[in-house]
C-alpha cells in the first residue's frame, strides 16, 4: 500500500491544493514502512489538475490530509484513492498514528 501526505517541510500541509510536495510512504502487508519517496507538486497544485492522476500512477491508494476542498474527495475516489481527513502535525507522527490505527482495525 502507498500512502501520500501533503507536506511542507516536516509538517503535514493543511492546504493540499497548495502543498510543496507529497511524501509517499510504501507500507508492507504488516503495516510497516518499507520506503519513502518525495514528489514535487506543480506550482498551483490542485486536485483539479494532475495530482490525483500522478498519485494514482505512483500506486497511491490513501491520502492523509487535514482537509480537502469539496470537489477533491470525489476526484480522489475517481482515481482509486481513499482520503482520511483531520490529520495535522509532523508527517512522521501522522503516518505512525495512521499505521497504529490501521493495525488495530486489521486485528
N, CA, C and O atoms as a GROMACS GRO file, in nm:
protein
  428
    1UNK      N    1   0.086  -0.117   0.000
    1UNK     CA    2   0.000   0.000   0.000
    1UNK      C    3   0.090   0.123   0.000
    1UNK      O    4   0.197   0.124   0.061
    2UNK      N    5   0.044   0.227  -0.070
    2UNK     CA    6   0.116   0.354  -0.069
    2UNK      C    7   0.024   0.462  -0.016
    2UNK      O    8  -0.093   0.473  -0.054
    3UNK      N    9   0.080   0.542   0.075
    3UNK     CA   10   0.005   0.647   0.143
    3UNK      C   11   0.074   0.780   0.115
    3UNK      O   12   0.195   0.793   0.134
    4UNK      N   13  -0.003   0.879   0.068
    4UNK     CA   14   0.052   1.010   0.039
    4UNK      C   15   0.009   1.110   0.145
    4UNK      O   16  -0.105   1.108   0.192
    5UNK      N   17   0.102   1.199   0.181
    5UNK     CA   18   0.075   1.305   0.278
    5UNK      C   19   0.122   1.437   0.219
    5UNK      O   20   0.240   1.450   0.186
    6UNK      N   21   0.032   1.536   0.204
    6UNK     CA   22   0.077   1.668   0.157
    6UNK      C   23   0.171   1.728   0.260
    6UNK      O   24   0.140   1.730   0.380
    7UNK      N   25   0.286   1.776   0.215
    7UNK     CA   26   0.393   1.810   0.308
    7UNK      C   27   0.453   1.947   0.278
    7UNK      O   28   0.472   1.986   0.163
    8UNK      N   29   0.483   2.017   0.386
    8UNK     CA   30   0.558   2.143   0.380
    8UNK      C   31   0.665   2.135   0.488
    8UNK      O   32   0.634   2.140   0.607
    9UNK      N   33   0.789   2.122   0.448
    9UNK     CA   34   0.895   2.096   0.545
    9UNK      C   35   0.876   1.958   0.602
    9UNK      O   36   0.875   1.859   0.529
   10UNK      N   37   0.860   1.949   0.734
   10UNK     CA   38   0.834   1.820   0.801
   10UNK      C   39   0.692   1.811   0.852
   10UNK      O   40   0.657   1.717   0.924
   11UNK      N   41   0.609   1.909   0.814
   11UNK     CA   42   0.473   1.920   0.867
   11UNK      C   43   0.372   1.885   0.759
   11UNK      O   44   0.392   1.915   0.641
   12UNK      N   45   0.262   1.820   0.800
   12UNK     CA   46   0.151   1.796   0.708
   12UNK      C   47   0.096   1.932   0.668
   12UNK      O   48   0.059   2.013   0.753
   13UNK      N   49   0.092   1.957   0.539
   13UNK     CA   50   0.042   2.084   0.487
   13UNK      C   51  -0.110   2.081   0.490
   13UNK      O   52  -0.173   1.997   0.425
   14UNK      N   53  -0.169   2.172   0.565
   14UNK     CA   54  -0.314   2.175   0.580
   14UNK      C   55  -0.385   2.209   0.450
   14UNK      O   56  -0.504   2.181   0.435
   15UNK      N   57  -0.314   2.266   0.356
   15UNK     CA   58  -0.375   2.308   0.230
   15UNK      C   59  -0.323   2.221   0.117
   15UNK      O   60  -0.227   2.257   0.049
   16UNK      N   61  -0.386   2.107   0.098
   16UNK     CA   62  -0.342   2.011  -0.003
   16UNK      C   63  -0.334   2.076  -0.141
   16UNK      O   64  -0.250   2.037  -0.222
   17UNK      N   65  -0.419   2.173  -0.167
   17UNK     CA   66  -0.422   2.232  -0.300
   17UNK      C   67  -0.308   2.330  -0.323
   17UNK      O   68  -0.299   2.389  -0.430
   18UNK      N   69  -0.220   2.350  -0.225
   18UNK     CA   70  -0.105   2.437  -0.247
   18UNK      C   71   0.022   2.384  -0.180
   18UNK      O   72   0.115   2.460  -0.152
   19UNK      N   73   0.024   2.253  -0.154
   19UNK     CA   74   0.140   2.197  -0.084
   19UNK      C   75   0.264   2.195  -0.173
   19UNK      O   76   0.254   2.194  -0.296
   20UNK      N   77   0.380   2.196  -0.108
   20UNK     CA   78   0.508   2.194  -0.179
   20UNK      C   79   0.536   2.058  -0.242
   20UNK      O   80   0.575   2.048  -0.358
   21UNK      N   81   0.514   1.954  -0.162
   21UNK     CA   82   0.545   1.817  -0.205
   21UNK      C   83   0.444   1.721  -0.142
   21UNK      O   84   0.370   1.757  -0.051
   22UNK      N   85   0.445   1.600  -0.191
   22UNK     CA   86   0.377   1.490  -0.124
   22UNK      C   87   0.483   1.392  -0.079
   22UNK      O   88   0.574   1.358  -0.155
   23UNK      N   89   0.472   1.347   0.046
   23UNK     CA   90   0.557   1.239   0.094
   23UNK      C   91   0.476   1.111   0.074
   23UNK      O   92   0.363   1.099   0.122
   24UNK      N   93   0.535   1.016   0.003
   24UNK     CA   94   0.467   0.889  -0.024
   24UNK      C   95   0.538   0.779   0.054
   24UNK      O   96   0.658   0.756   0.039
   25UNK      N   97   0.460   0.711   0.136
   25UNK     CA   98   0.511   0.601   0.217
   25UNK      C   99   0.464   0.470   0.158
   25UNK      O  100   0.344   0.452   0.133
   26UNK      N  101   0.556   0.378   0.134
   26UNK     CA  102   0.521   0.243   0.093
   26UNK      C  103   0.517   0.158   0.219
   26UNK      O  104   0.613   0.154   0.297
   27UNK      N  105   0.404   0.090   0.238
   27UNK     CA  106   0.380   0.012   0.359
   27UNK      C  107   0.360  -0.133   0.319
   27UNK      O  108   0.287  -0.163   0.224
   28UNK      N  109   0.426  -0.224   0.392
   28UNK     CA  110   0.413  -0.367   0.360
   28UNK      C  111   0.285  -0.426   0.419
   28UNK      O  112   0.204  -0.355   0.479
   29UNK      N  113   0.267  -0.557   0.402
   29UNK     CA  114   0.145  -0.623   0.446
   29UNK      C  115   0.130  -0.629   0.598
   29UNK      O  116   0.021  -0.658   0.648
   30UNK      N  117   0.238  -0.600   0.670
   30UNK     CA  118   0.228  -0.595   0.816
   30UNK      C  119   0.223  -0.449   0.866
   30UNK      O  120   0.243  -0.422   0.984
   31UNK      N  121   0.195  -0.358   0.775
   31UNK     CA  122   0.179  -0.214   0.804
   31UNK      C  123   0.306  -0.149   0.858
   31UNK      O  124   0.300  -0.062   0.946
   32UNK      N  125   0.420  -0.192   0.805
   32UNK     CA  126   0.546  -0.128   0.837
   32UNK      C  127   0.596  -0.051   0.715
   32UNK      O  128   0.582  -0.099   0.602
   33UNK      N  129   0.653   0.066   0.737
   33UNK     CA  130   0.705   0.148   0.628
   33UNK      C  131   0.831   0.083   0.572
   33UNK      O  132   0.924   0.053   0.647
   34UNK      N  133   0.832   0.060   0.440
   34UNK     CA  134   0.948  -0.001   0.377
   34UNK      C  135   1.018   0.094   0.280
   34UNK      O  136   1.130   0.067   0.236
   35UNK      N  137   0.952   0.206   0.246
   35UNK     CA  138   1.014   0.303   0.155
   35UNK      C  139   0.942   0.436   0.169
   35UNK      O  140   0.824   0.442   0.204
   36UNK      N  141   1.015   0.542   0.143
   36UNK     CA  142   0.960   0.677   0.144
   36UNK      C  143   1.009   0.750   0.020
   36UNK      O  144   1.125   0.739  -0.019
   37UNK      N  145   0.919   0.823  -0.042
   37UNK     CA  146   0.950   0.897  -0.164
   37UNK      C  147   0.887   1.036  -0.154
   37UNK      O  148   0.779   1.052  -0.098
   38UNK      N  149   0.956   1.134  -0.207
   38UNK     CA  150   0.904   1.270  -0.212
   38UNK      C  151   0.877   1.304  -0.359
   38UNK      O  152   0.964   1.287  -0.445
   39UNK      N  153   0.755   1.352  -0.387
   39UNK     CA  154   0.729   1.402  -0.522
   39UNK      C  155   0.691   1.549  -0.513
   39UNK      O  156   0.608   1.589  -0.431
   40UNK      N  157   0.752   1.628  -0.598
   40UNK     CA  158   0.723   1.771  -0.604
   40UNK      C  159   0.590   1.792  -0.676
   40UNK      O  160   0.554   1.718  -0.767
   41UNK      N  161   0.520   1.895  -0.633
   41UNK     CA  162   0.393   1.928  -0.697
   41UNK      C  163   0.414   2.047  -0.790
   41UNK      O  164   0.500   2.131  -0.766
   42UNK      N  165   0.334   2.052  -0.896
   42UNK     CA  166   0.347   2.169  -0.984
   42UNK      C  167   0.299   2.294  -0.912
   42UNK      O  168   0.216   2.286  -0.821
   43UNK      N  169   0.350   2.408  -0.954
   43UNK     CA  170   0.305   2.533  -0.895
   43UNK      C  171   0.153   2.544  -0.911
   43UNK      O  172   0.100   2.518  -1.019
   44UNK      N  173   0.087   2.581  -0.805
   44UNK     CA  174  -0.059   2.588  -0.810
   44UNK      C  175  -0.122   2.451  -0.801
   44UNK      O  176  -0.232   2.430  -0.853
   45UNK      N  177  -0.053   2.357  -0.736
   45UNK     CA  178  -0.104   2.221  -0.720
   45UNK      C  179  -0.250   2.225  -0.677
   45UNK      O  180  -0.288   2.303  -0.590
   46UNK      N  181  -0.328   2.141  -0.738
   46UNK     CA  182  -0.471   2.141  -0.708
   46UNK      C  183  -0.528   2.009  -0.756
   46UNK      O  184  -0.480   1.952  -0.854
   47UNK      N  185  -0.629   1.961  -0.687
   47UNK     CA  186  -0.692   1.836  -0.728
   47UNK      C  187  -0.764   1.850  -0.862
   47UNK      O  188  -0.805   1.751  -0.921
   48UNK      N  189  -0.778   1.973  -0.910
   48UNK     CA  190  -0.839   1.992  -1.042
   48UNK      C  191  -0.737   1.968  -1.153
   48UNK      O  192  -0.774   1.954  -1.269
   49UNK      N  193  -0.608   1.961  -1.117
   49UNK     CA  194  -0.508   1.932  -1.221
   49UNK      C  195  -0.466   1.786  -1.211
   49UNK      O  196  -0.551   1.700  -1.184
   50UNK      N  197  -0.342   1.756  -1.232
   50UNK     CA  198  -0.299   1.617  -1.246
   50UNK      C  199  -0.255   1.548  -1.118
   50UNK      O  200  -0.209   1.434  -1.125
   51UNK      N  201  -0.265   1.610  -1.003
   51UNK     CA  202  -0.212   1.548  -0.882
   51UNK      C  203  -0.278   1.414  -0.850
   51UNK      O  204  -0.205   1.318  -0.824
   52UNK      N  205  -0.411   1.401  -0.850
   52UNK     CA  206  -0.468   1.268  -0.823
   52UNK      C  207  -0.422   1.162  -0.923
   52UNK      O  208  -0.395   1.048  -0.885
   53UNK      N  209  -0.412   1.200  -1.050
   53UNK     CA  210  -0.363   1.106  -1.151
   53UNK      C  211  -0.218   1.069  -1.124
   53UNK      O  212  -0.181   0.951  -1.132
   54UNK      N  213  -0.136   1.168  -1.093
   54UNK     CA  214   0.005   1.141  -1.062
   54UNK      C  215   0.018   1.048  -0.942
   54UNK      O  216   0.097   0.954  -0.945
   55UNK      N  217  -0.060   1.073  -0.837
   55UNK     CA  218  -0.057   0.986  -0.720
   55UNK      C  219  -0.102   0.845  -0.756
   55UNK      O  220  -0.043   0.747  -0.711
   56UNK      N  221  -0.207   0.834  -0.835
   56UNK     CA  222  -0.255   0.703  -0.879
   56UNK      C  223  -0.146   0.630  -0.956
   56UNK      O  224  -0.123   0.511  -0.934
   57UNK      N  225  -0.079   0.700  -1.046
   57UNK     CA  226   0.028   0.637  -1.126
   57UNK      C  227   0.145   0.592  -1.039
   57UNK      O  228   0.217   0.499  -1.075
   58UNK      N  229   0.162   0.657  -0.924
   58UNK     CA  230   0.267   0.616  -0.828
   58UNK      C  231   0.221   0.500  -0.741
   58UNK      O  232   0.299   0.447  -0.662
   59UNK      N  233   0.093   0.459  -0.754
   59UNK     CA  234   0.041   0.347  -0.677
   59UNK      C  235  -0.024   0.387  -0.546
   59UNK      O  236  -0.054   0.300  -0.463
   60UNK      N  237  -0.046   0.516  -0.525
   60UNK     CA  238  -0.106   0.564  -0.400
   60UNK      C  239  -0.253   0.523  -0.395
   60UNK      O  240  -0.327   0.538  -0.492
   61UNK      N  241  -0.293   0.470  -0.278
   61UNK     CA  242  -0.433   0.433  -0.258
   61UNK      C  243  -0.495   0.506  -0.139
   61UNK      O  244  -0.616   0.498  -0.118
   62UNK      N  245  -0.411   0.577  -0.062
   62UNK     CA  246  -0.460   0.651   0.056
   62UNK      C  247  -0.391   0.787   0.061
   62UNK      O  248  -0.271   0.798   0.037
   63UNK      N  249  -0.470   0.890   0.094
   63UNK     CA  250  -0.416   1.023   0.122
   63UNK      C  251  -0.459   1.061   0.263
   63UNK      O  252  -0.576   1.050   0.298
   64UNK      N  253  -0.363   1.106   0.343
   64UNK     CA  254  -0.392   1.158   0.476
   64UNK      C  255  -0.382   1.310   0.467
   64UNK      O  256  -0.280   1.363   0.424
   65UNK      N  257  -0.487   1.380   0.507
   65UNK     CA  258  -0.491   1.525   0.492
   65UNK      C  259  -0.559   1.589   0.611
   65UNK      O  260  -0.627   1.522   0.689
   66UNK      N  261  -0.541   1.719   0.624
   66UNK     CA  262  -0.615   1.793   0.725
   66UNK      C  263  -0.758   1.814   0.676
   66UNK      O  264  -0.854   1.780   0.744
   67UNK      N  265  -0.769   1.869   0.557
   67UNK     CA  266  -0.899   1.892   0.495
   67UNK      C  267  -0.879   1.899   0.345
   67UNK      O  268  -0.777   1.950   0.297
   68UNK      N  269  -0.976   1.849   0.271
   68UNK     CA  270  -0.971   1.856   0.126
   68UNK      C  271  -1.076   1.956   0.078
   68UNK      O  272  -1.180   1.973   0.141
   69UNK      N  273  -1.048   2.022  -0.036
   69UNK     CA  274  -1.152   2.103  -0.096
   69UNK      C  275  -1.273   2.016  -0.127
   69UNK      O  276  -1.259   1.895  -0.146
   70UNK      N  277  -1.390   2.075  -0.132
   70UNK     CA  278  -1.515   2.000  -0.152
   70UNK      C  279  -1.510   1.903  -0.270
   70UNK      O  280  -1.558   1.791  -0.260
   71UNK      N  281  -1.452   1.947  -0.379
   71UNK     CA  282  -1.450   1.865  -0.501
   71UNK      C  283  -1.344   1.755  -0.497
   71UNK      O  284  -1.352   1.659  -0.574
   72UNK      N  285  -1.246   1.768  -0.410
   72UNK     CA  286  -1.130   1.678  -0.412
   72UNK      C  287  -1.164   1.536  -0.371
   72UNK      O  288  -1.106   1.441  -0.424
   73UNK      N  289  -1.257   1.519  -0.279
   73UNK     CA  290  -1.293   1.384  -0.233
   73UNK      C  291  -1.339   1.299  -0.351
   73UNK      O  292  -1.294   1.185  -0.366
   74UNK      N  293  -1.427   1.351  -0.434
   74UNK     CA  294  -1.475   1.275  -0.549
   74UNK      C  295  -1.366   1.250  -0.652
   74UNK      O  296  -1.360   1.143  -0.711
   75UNK      N  297  -1.280   1.349  -0.672
   75UNK     CA  298  -1.173   1.331  -0.770
   75UNK      C  299  -1.076   1.224  -0.722
   75UNK      O  300  -1.030   1.141  -0.801
   76UNK      N  301  -1.045   1.224  -0.593
   76UNK     CA  302  -0.958   1.119  -0.538
   76UNK      C  303  -1.022   0.982  -0.558
   76UNK      O  304  -0.956   0.888  -0.601
   77UNK      N  305  -1.150   0.971  -0.526
   77UNK     CA  306  -1.222   0.844  -0.542
   77UNK      C  307  -1.219   0.797  -0.688
   77UNK      O  308  -1.205   0.678  -0.714
   78UNK      N  309  -1.233   0.890  -0.782
   78UNK     CA  310  -1.229   0.854  -0.924
   78UNK      C  311  -1.095   0.793  -0.963
   78UNK      O  312  -1.087   0.717  -1.060
   79UNK      N  313  -0.990   0.825  -0.887
   79UNK     CA  314  -0.857   0.772  -0.915
   79UNK      C  315  -0.819   0.658  -0.820
   79UNK      O  316  -0.703   0.620  -0.811
   80UNK      N  317  -0.920   0.604  -0.749
   80UNK     CA  318  -0.895   0.490  -0.661
   80UNK      C  319  -0.820   0.524  -0.534
   80UNK      O  320  -0.755   0.439  -0.475
   81UNK      N  321  -0.829   0.651  -0.492
   81UNK     CA  322  -0.759   0.697  -0.373
   81UNK      C  323  -0.861   0.729  -0.264
   81UNK      O  324  -0.955   0.805  -0.286
   82UNK      N  325  -0.841   0.670  -0.148
   82UNK     CA  326  -0.929   0.698  -0.034
   82UNK      C  327  -0.862   0.805   0.052
   82UNK      O  328  -0.744   0.796   0.083
   83UNK      N  329  -0.939   0.905   0.090
   83UNK     CA  330  -0.881   1.010   0.173
   83UNK      C  331  -0.931   0.999   0.316
   83UNK      O  332  -1.047   0.965   0.342
   84UNK      N  333  -0.841   1.028   0.408
   84UNK     CA  334  -0.872   1.036   0.550
   84UNK      C  335  -0.835   1.178   0.594
   84UNK      O  336  -0.721   1.221   0.576
   85UNK      N  337  -0.931   1.248   0.651
   85UNK     CA  338  -0.911   1.388   0.687
   85UNK      C  339  -0.904   1.407   0.838
   85UNK      O  340  -0.941   1.318   0.915
   86UNK      N  341  -0.857   1.522   0.878
   86UNK     CA  342  -0.848   1.558   1.019
   86UNK      C  343  -0.708   1.541   1.076
   86UNK      O  344  -0.688   1.557   1.196
   87UNK      N  345  -0.612   1.510   0.992
   87UNK     CA  346  -0.474   1.492   1.038
   87UNK      C  347  -0.400   1.625   1.038
   87UNK      O  348  -0.426   1.712   0.956
   88UNK      N  349  -0.307   1.639   1.131
   88UNK     CA  350  -0.221   1.758   1.136
   88UNK      C  351  -0.096   1.723   1.214
   88UNK      O  352  -0.092   1.624   1.287
   89UNK      N  353   0.007   1.806   1.198
   89UNK     CA  354   0.130   1.786   1.274
   89UNK      C  355   0.246   1.738   1.190
   89UNK      O  356   0.247   1.750   1.068
   90UNK      N  357   0.343   1.682   1.259
   90UNK     CA  358   0.465   1.632   1.197
   90UNK      C  359   0.431   1.508   1.114
   90UNK      O  360   0.363   1.417   1.162
   91UNK      N  361   0.478   1.506   0.990
   91UNK     CA  362   0.443   1.398   0.896
   91UNK      C  363   0.477   1.261   0.952
   91UNK      O  364   0.397   1.168   0.940
   92UNK      N  365   0.594   1.246   1.013
   92UNK     CA  366   0.632   1.114   1.066
   92UNK      C  367   0.536   1.068   1.176
   92UNK      O  368   0.508   0.949   1.187
   93UNK      N  369   0.486   1.160   1.256
   93UNK     CA  370   0.390   1.124   1.360
   93UNK      C  371   0.253   1.094   1.300
   93UNK      O  372   0.182   1.005   1.348
   94UNK      N  373   0.216   1.168   1.196
   94UNK     CA  374   0.088   1.144   1.128
   94UNK      C  375   0.084   1.003   1.072
   94UNK      O  376  -0.013   0.930   1.094
   95UNK      N  377   0.189   0.963   1.000
   95UNK     CA  378   0.189   0.830   0.939
   95UNK      C  379   0.196   0.722   1.047
   95UNK      O  380   0.131   0.618   1.035
   96UNK      N  381   0.272   0.746   1.153
   96UNK     CA  382   0.278   0.648   1.262
   96UNK      C  383   0.141   0.630   1.327
   96UNK      O  384   0.100   0.518   1.354
   97UNK      N  385   0.071   0.741   1.352
   97UNK     CA  386  -0.063   0.732   1.412
   97UNK      C  387  -0.161   0.659   1.322
   97UNK      O  388  -0.242   0.579   1.369
   98UNK      N  389  -0.154   0.685   1.192
   98UNK     CA  390  -0.242   0.616   1.098
   98UNK      C  391  -0.212   0.466   1.098
   98UNK      O  392  -0.305   0.385   1.098
   99UNK      N  393  -0.086   0.430   1.097
   99UNK     CA  394  -0.050   0.288   1.094
   99UNK      C  395  -0.090   0.216   1.222
   99UNK      O  396  -0.129   0.099   1.218
  100UNK      N  397  -0.081   0.282   1.336
  100UNK     CA  398  -0.128   0.223   1.461
  100UNK      C  399  -0.278   0.198   1.451
  100UNK      O  400  -0.326   0.091   1.487
  101UNK      N  401  -0.352   0.298   1.403
  101UNK     CA  402  -0.496   0.282   1.384
  101UNK      C  403  -0.527   0.167   1.287
  101UNK      O  404  -0.617   0.086   1.312
  102UNK      N  405  -0.452   0.162   1.178
  102UNK     CA  406  -0.475   0.059   1.077
  102UNK      C  407  -0.449  -0.080   1.134
  102UNK      O  408  -0.524  -0.174   1.106
  103UNK      N  409  -0.344  -0.095   1.212
  103UNK     CA  410  -0.313  -0.224   1.274
  103UNK      C  411  -0.426  -0.268   1.367
  103UNK      O  412  -0.462  -0.386   1.370
  104UNK      N  413  -0.482  -0.173   1.442
  104UNK     CA  414  -0.595  -0.206   1.529
  104UNK      C  415  -0.718  -0.247   1.449
  104UNK      O  416  -0.790  -0.338   1.489
  105UNK      N  417  -0.740  -0.181   1.338
  105UNK     CA  418  -0.856  -0.212   1.251
  105UNK      C  419  -0.843  -0.351   1.190
  105UNK      O  420  -0.944  -0.417   1.165
  106UNK      N  421  -0.721  -0.394   1.166
  106UNK     CA  422  -0.698  -0.523   1.098
  106UNK      C  423  -0.684  -0.640   1.195
  106UNK      O  424  -0.657  -0.752   1.151
  107UNK      N  425  -0.701  -0.617   1.324
  107UNK     CA  426  -0.687  -0.729   1.419
  107UNK      C  427  -0.822  -0.770   1.471
  107UNK      O  428  -0.831  -0.863   1.552
   0.00000   0.00000   0.00000
